[in-house]
Protein backbone atom coordinates (compact mmCIF):
# COMPACT_ATOMS: atom_id res chain seq x y z
CA UNK A 1 0.00 0.00 0.00
CA UNK A 2 1.47 3.33 -1.12
CA UNK A 3 0.46 6.47 0.83
CA UNK A 4 2.14 9.89 0.67
CA UNK A 5 0.89 13.16 2.17
CA UNK A 6 2.09 16.32 0.42
CA UNK A 7 1.15 19.91 -0.30
CA UNK A 8 0.34 21.10 -3.80
CA UNK A 9 -0.10 24.73 -4.77
CA UNK A 10 -2.86 26.71 -6.43
CA UNK A 11 -0.60 29.64 -7.31
CA UNK A 12 0.70 30.56 -3.84
CA UNK A 13 -2.02 28.80 -1.86
CA UNK A 14 -0.96 25.43 -0.39
CA UNK A 15 -3.45 22.57 -0.51
CA UNK A 16 -3.14 19.20 1.17
CA UNK A 17 -3.06 16.20 -1.17
CA UNK A 18 -2.65 12.46 -0.79
CA UNK A 19 -1.00 10.13 -3.29
CA UNK A 20 -2.08 6.57 -2.59
CA UNK A 21 -2.79 3.20 -4.13
CA UNK A 22 -6.20 3.14 -5.73
CA UNK A 23 -8.78 0.47 -4.93
CA UNK A 24 -12.07 -0.89 -6.19
CA UNK A 25 -14.00 1.86 -4.41
CA UNK A 26 -12.22 4.40 -6.65
CA UNK A 27 -13.23 2.82 -9.97
CA UNK A 28 -16.14 5.17 -10.71
CA UNK A 29 -13.93 8.22 -10.10
CA UNK A 30 -11.09 6.80 -12.19
CA UNK A 31 -13.37 6.19 -15.17
CA UNK A 32 -14.79 9.71 -14.85
CA UNK A 33 -11.25 11.15 -14.85
CA UNK A 34 -10.53 9.34 -18.11
CA UNK A 35 -13.70 10.59 -19.73
CA UNK A 36 -12.98 14.21 -18.83
CA UNK A 37 -9.26 13.98 -19.58
CA UNK A 38 -9.61 12.40 -23.02
CA UNK A 39 -12.76 13.76 -24.70
CA UNK A 40 -13.56 13.02 -28.37
CA UNK A 41 -11.93 12.69 -30.85
CA UNK A 42 -9.98 10.44 -28.44
CA UNK A 43 -11.56 6.96 -28.82
CA UNK A 44 -14.05 6.26 -26.02
CA UNK A 45 -13.19 2.56 -26.09
CA UNK A 46 -9.74 3.45 -24.71
CA UNK A 47 -11.22 4.80 -21.47
CA UNK A 48 -10.80 2.47 -18.48
CA UNK A 49 -13.34 -0.22 -17.77
CA UNK A 50 -13.81 -2.13 -14.53
CA UNK A 51 -12.06 -5.28 -15.78
CA UNK A 52 -8.93 -3.33 -16.63
CA UNK A 53 -8.93 -1.52 -13.28
CA UNK A 54 -9.43 -4.81 -11.44
CA UNK A 55 -6.34 -6.18 -13.16
CA UNK A 56 -4.35 -3.08 -12.21
CA UNK A 57 -4.99 -3.45 -8.48
CA UNK A 58 -4.62 -7.24 -8.60
CA UNK A 59 -1.59 -7.82 -10.85
CA UNK A 60 0.54 -4.80 -9.90
CA UNK A 61 -0.98 -2.68 -7.12
CA UNK A 62 2.33 -0.79 -6.69
CA UNK A 63 1.74 0.63 -10.17
CA UNK A 64 -1.83 1.80 -9.55
CA UNK A 65 -1.74 5.22 -7.87
CA UNK A 66 -4.13 8.13 -7.54
CA UNK A 67 -4.10 11.67 -6.15
CA UNK A 68 -6.82 12.79 -3.75
CA UNK A 69 -7.73 16.33 -2.69
CA UNK A 70 -10.43 17.09 -0.12
CA UNK A 71 -11.52 13.47 -0.23
CA UNK A 72 -11.96 13.49 -4.03
CA UNK A 73 -9.88 11.42 -6.45
CA UNK A 74 -8.77 13.86 -9.13
CA UNK A 75 -5.82 12.21 -10.93
CA UNK A 76 -4.28 8.79 -11.51
CA UNK A 77 -1.30 6.98 -12.97
CA UNK A 78 -0.96 3.31 -13.88
CA UNK A 79 1.99 1.12 -14.84
CA UNK A 80 3.18 -2.45 -15.23
CA UNK A 81 6.55 -4.17 -15.28
CA UNK A 82 8.06 -5.36 -18.57
CA UNK A 83 11.44 -6.36 -19.94
CA UNK A 84 12.61 -3.74 -22.40
CA UNK A 85 15.25 -4.16 -25.08
CA UNK A 86 16.44 -0.75 -26.35
CA UNK A 87 17.66 -2.44 -29.54
CA UNK A 88 14.04 -3.26 -30.37
CA UNK A 89 12.29 -0.19 -29.03
CA UNK A 90 9.46 0.16 -31.55
CA UNK A 91 6.10 -1.14 -30.32
CA UNK A 92 2.47 -0.12 -29.90
CA UNK A 93 0.66 0.90 -26.73
CA UNK A 94 -1.65 -2.09 -27.17
CA UNK A 95 1.24 -4.55 -27.41
CA UNK A 96 3.11 -3.22 -24.40
CA UNK A 97 0.12 -2.78 -22.08
CA UNK A 98 -2.10 -5.67 -23.26
CA UNK A 99 -4.58 -3.00 -24.37
CA UNK A 100 -4.65 -1.67 -20.82
CA UNK A 101 -5.47 -5.03 -19.21
CA UNK A 102 -1.78 -5.62 -18.20
CA UNK A 103 -2.15 -9.43 -18.21
CA UNK A 104 1.41 -9.42 -19.59
CA UNK A 105 2.76 -7.87 -16.35
CA UNK A 106 6.16 -9.44 -15.63
CA UNK A 107 6.98 -9.31 -11.92
CA UNK A 108 10.68 -9.78 -12.74
CA UNK A 109 10.76 -7.13 -15.48
CA UNK A 110 13.43 -4.42 -15.45
CA UNK A 111 11.24 -1.53 -16.60
CA UNK A 112 8.18 0.19 -15.19
CA UNK A 113 6.03 1.01 -18.21
CA UNK A 114 3.46 3.78 -17.88
CA UNK A 115 0.07 2.72 -19.16
CA UNK A 116 -1.72 6.00 -18.49
CA UNK A 117 -1.59 9.26 -16.58
CA UNK A 118 -4.56 11.60 -16.36
CA UNK A 119 -6.04 14.37 -14.23
CA UNK A 120 -9.31 16.23 -14.13
CA UNK A 121 -8.85 19.40 -16.23
CA UNK A 122 -9.88 21.68 -13.35
CA UNK A 123 -7.01 20.34 -11.21
CA UNK A 124 -4.17 20.30 -13.74
CA UNK A 125 -2.74 23.64 -12.61
CA UNK A 126 -1.83 22.01 -9.27
CA UNK A 127 1.04 19.95 -10.70
CA UNK A 128 -0.57 16.60 -9.93
CA UNK A 129 0.81 14.95 -13.05
CA UNK A 130 4.37 15.73 -12.04
CA UNK A 131 3.62 14.60 -8.49
CA UNK A 132 2.28 11.25 -9.69
CA UNK A 133 5.21 10.78 -12.06
CA UNK A 134 7.71 11.40 -9.25
CA UNK A 135 5.80 8.89 -7.13
CA UNK A 136 6.34 6.29 -9.85
CA UNK A 137 10.04 7.18 -9.89
CA UNK A 138 10.03 6.22 -6.21
CA UNK A 139 8.59 2.82 -7.14
CA UNK A 140 11.38 2.41 -9.73
CA UNK A 141 14.02 3.20 -7.11
CA UNK A 142 12.43 1.04 -4.41
CA UNK A 143 12.28 -1.99 -6.73
CA UNK A 144 15.74 -1.28 -8.21
CA UNK A 145 14.42 -1.22 -11.76
CA UNK A 146 16.46 0.14 -14.66
CA UNK A 147 13.99 2.72 -15.86
CA UNK A 148 10.52 4.15 -16.15
CA UNK A 149 9.34 4.16 -19.77
CA UNK A 150 6.28 5.13 -21.75
CA UNK A 151 5.03 6.62 -24.97
CA UNK A 152 4.25 10.35 -24.89
CA UNK A 153 1.33 11.49 -27.01
CA UNK A 154 1.90 14.47 -29.31
CA UNK A 155 -1.51 16.20 -29.31
CA UNK A 156 -0.06 19.45 -30.64
CA UNK A 157 1.23 17.77 -33.79
CA UNK A 158 -2.17 17.79 -35.49
CA UNK A 159 -1.96 21.58 -35.89
CA UNK A 160 1.43 21.36 -37.63
CA UNK A 161 1.24 18.06 -39.52
CA UNK A 162 0.58 19.69 -42.90
CA UNK A 163 3.72 21.80 -42.57
CA UNK A 164 6.24 19.45 -40.94
CA UNK A 165 7.02 15.79 -40.40
CA UNK A 166 6.64 14.18 -37.00
CA UNK A 167 10.43 14.16 -36.67
CA UNK A 168 10.60 17.90 -37.39
CA UNK A 169 7.82 18.56 -34.89
CA UNK A 170 9.51 16.67 -32.06
CA UNK A 171 12.82 18.39 -32.84
CA UNK A 172 11.04 21.75 -32.58
CA UNK A 173 9.51 20.76 -29.23
CA UNK A 174 12.84 19.54 -27.86
CA UNK A 175 14.54 22.78 -28.93
CA UNK A 176 11.84 24.89 -27.32
CA UNK A 177 10.61 26.36 -30.60
CA UNK A 178 7.21 24.69 -30.09
CA UNK A 179 5.26 23.63 -27.03
CA UNK A 180 3.40 20.32 -26.87
CA UNK A 181 1.02 19.74 -23.92
CA UNK A 182 2.27 16.19 -23.30
CA UNK A 183 5.86 16.10 -24.55
CA UNK A 184 6.79 19.35 -22.83
CA UNK A 185 5.15 18.13 -19.62
CA UNK A 186 7.17 14.89 -19.74
CA UNK A 187 10.39 16.84 -20.28
CA UNK A 188 9.55 18.90 -17.19
CA UNK A 189 9.15 15.63 -15.31
CA UNK A 190 12.70 14.59 -16.19
CA UNK A 191 11.85 12.14 -18.96
CA UNK A 192 14.30 11.80 -21.86
CA UNK A 193 13.42 10.98 -25.50
CA UNK A 194 14.28 7.48 -26.72
CA UNK A 195 12.56 6.98 -30.08
CA UNK A 196 9.75 8.40 -32.18
CA UNK A 197 7.24 5.59 -32.74
CA UNK A 198 4.67 5.58 -35.58
CA UNK A 199 1.31 3.83 -35.25
CA UNK A 200 1.68 3.76 -31.46
CA UNK A 201 -1.96 4.48 -30.66
CA UNK A 202 -5.20 5.30 -32.45
CA UNK A 203 -4.85 9.01 -31.74
CA UNK A 204 -5.97 11.54 -34.33
CA UNK A 205 -4.43 14.55 -32.54
CA UNK A 206 -0.99 12.88 -32.57
CA UNK A 207 -1.45 11.42 -36.04
CA UNK A 208 -0.90 8.05 -34.26
CA UNK A 209 2.68 8.98 -33.30
CA UNK A 210 4.23 8.95 -29.84
CA UNK A 211 7.65 9.78 -28.48
CA UNK A 212 9.00 6.95 -26.35
CA UNK A 213 10.49 8.62 -23.26
CA UNK A 214 12.32 7.24 -20.24
CA UNK A 215 13.57 8.13 -16.77
CA UNK A 216 16.62 6.05 -15.82
CA UNK A 217 17.16 4.98 -12.25
CA UNK A 218 20.31 6.88 -11.13
CA UNK A 219 20.95 4.30 -8.40
CA UNK A 220 21.23 1.34 -10.79
CA UNK A 221 24.27 0.82 -13.00
CA UNK A 222 23.27 1.12 -16.64
CA UNK A 223 24.81 -0.89 -19.45
Secondary structure, DSSP 8 states (H G I E B T S, - for coil): --EEEEEEEETTEEEEEEEEE--GGGHHHHHHHHHHHS-TTS-GGGS--HHHHHHHHHH-GGGEEEEEETTEEEEEEEEEEE---GGG----HHHHHTTTT-TT--TT-SEEEEEEEEE-GGGGGGTHHHHHHHHHHHHHHHTT-SEEEEEEE-TTGGGTTTTS-HHHHHHHHHHTSS--TTHHHHHHTT-EEEEEETT-S--GGGTT-EEEEEEE-TTS---
